[in-house]
Amino acid sequence: MEIKQAYIKLAKQYHPDVNRTEEAAEMFSKINEAHETLSDAKKRKIYDRLGMSSNEQQNVDPEFKNMGSFSWSDLWTTNTGEDEESEEGVDYD
């Protein structure tokens, strides 16, 4: 209920028919997106886990079952620029 009340209050304040500034139009768009995300259980679940708004969630599986292939070595190579098995410059003693 708090989400709906906050949405109504902010929507009235920033609605383009009431507040004709450019910032208000942008804010009204953000308010609608937030309301759409938080009022839908599946979208809210994704937002809580990943921090993605409803517009960013279009190709996300809410159950996180089909996330594609994942390889730690791909992550390592991407972030370090070196092969995971490269031990150059590593002192284990």
C-alpha positions as CSV (number, residue, x, y, z in Angstrom):
1,M,0.0,0.0,0.0
2,E,2.9,2.3,0.7
3,I,4.2,2.0,-2.9
4,K,0.8,2.9,-4.3
5,Q,0.4,5.9,-2.0
6,A,3.9,7.2,-2.8
7,Y,3.3,6.6,-6.5
8,I,0.0,8.6,-6.5
9,K,1.6,11.5,-4.5
10,L,4.6,11.8,-6.8
11,A,2.6,11.2,-10.0
12,K,0.4,14.1,-9.1
13,Q,3.4,16.3,-8.4
14,Y,5.3,15.5,-11.5
15,H,2.5,14.9,-14.1
16,P,3.3,16.8,-17.3
17,D,-0.2,18.4,-17.2
18,V,0.6,19.9,-13.8
19,N,4.3,20.5,-13.9
20,R,5.5,21.6,-17.3
21,T,9.2,21.6,-16.7
22,E,11.5,19.3,-18.6
23,E,12.8,17.8,-15.4
24,A,9.2,17.0,-14.3
25,A,8.6,15.0,-17.5
26,E,11.8,13.0,-16.9
27,M,10.9,12.4,-13.3
28,F,7.3,11.4,-14.2
29,S,8.8,8.7,-16.5
30,K,11.1,7.4,-13.8
31,I,8.2,7.3,-11.3
32,N,6.1,5.3,-13.7
33,E,8.9,2.9,-14.3
34,A,9.5,2.4,-10.6
35,H,5.8,1.8,-10.0
36,E,5.7,-0.7,-12.8
37,T,8.7,-2.5,-11.4
38,L,7.7,-2.5,-7.7
39,S,4.0,-3.4,-8.2
40,D,4.7,-6.6,-10.2
41,A,5.8,-9.5,-8.1
42,K,8.1,-11.0,-10.7
43,K,9.7,-7.7,-11.7
44,R,10.1,-6.9,-8.0
45,K,11.9,-10.2,-7.4
46,I,14.4,-9.4,-10.3
47,Y,14.8,-5.9,-9.0
48,D,15.6,-7.1,-5.5
49,R,18.2,-9.6,-6.8
50,L,19.8,-7.7,-9.6
51,G,18.7,-4.0,-9.2
52,M,17.2,-3.9,-12.7
53,S,14.2,-1.7,-13.5
54,S,11.3,-3.0,-15.5
55,N,12.8,-1.6,-18.8
56,E,16.1,-3.4,-18.2
57,Q,14.4,-6.7,-17.4
58,Q,12.9,-7.5,-20.8
59,N,15.2,-10.5,-21.5
60,V,15.7,-11.8,-17.9
61,D,14.3,-15.1,-16.6
62,P,12.7,-14.3,-13.2
63,E,13.5,-17.8,-12.0
64,F,17.1,-17.5,-13.2
65,K,17.0,-20.9,-14.8
66,N,18.1,-19.9,-18.3
67,M,21.1,-17.7,-17.7
68,G,23.2,-19.2,-20.4
69,S,26.6,-20.8,-20.0
70,F,29.0,-19.4,-17.5
71,S,32.7,-20.0,-17.2
72,W,34.9,-18.8,-14.3
73,S,37.9,-18.9,-16.7
74,D,36.1,-16.4,-19.1
75,L,35.5,-14.1,-16.1
76,W,39.1,-14.4,-15.0
77,T,40.4,-13.7,-18.5
78,T,38.1,-10.8,-19.0
79,N,39.0,-9.1,-15.7
80,T,42.7,-9.8,-15.6
81,G,43.7,-10.0,-19.2
82,E,45.7,-13.1,-18.6
83,D,45.1,-16.8,-18.9
84,E,43.9,-18.4,-15.6
85,E,46.6,-21.1,-15.7
86,S,49.4,-18.6,-16.2
87,E,51.5,-18.6,-13.0
88,E,54.0,-16.0,-14.2
89,G,55.1,-13.8,-11.3
90,V,53.2,-15.8,-8.7
91,D,55.1,-16.8,-5.6
92,Y,53.3,-19.5,-3.6
93,D,56.0,-19.7,-0.8
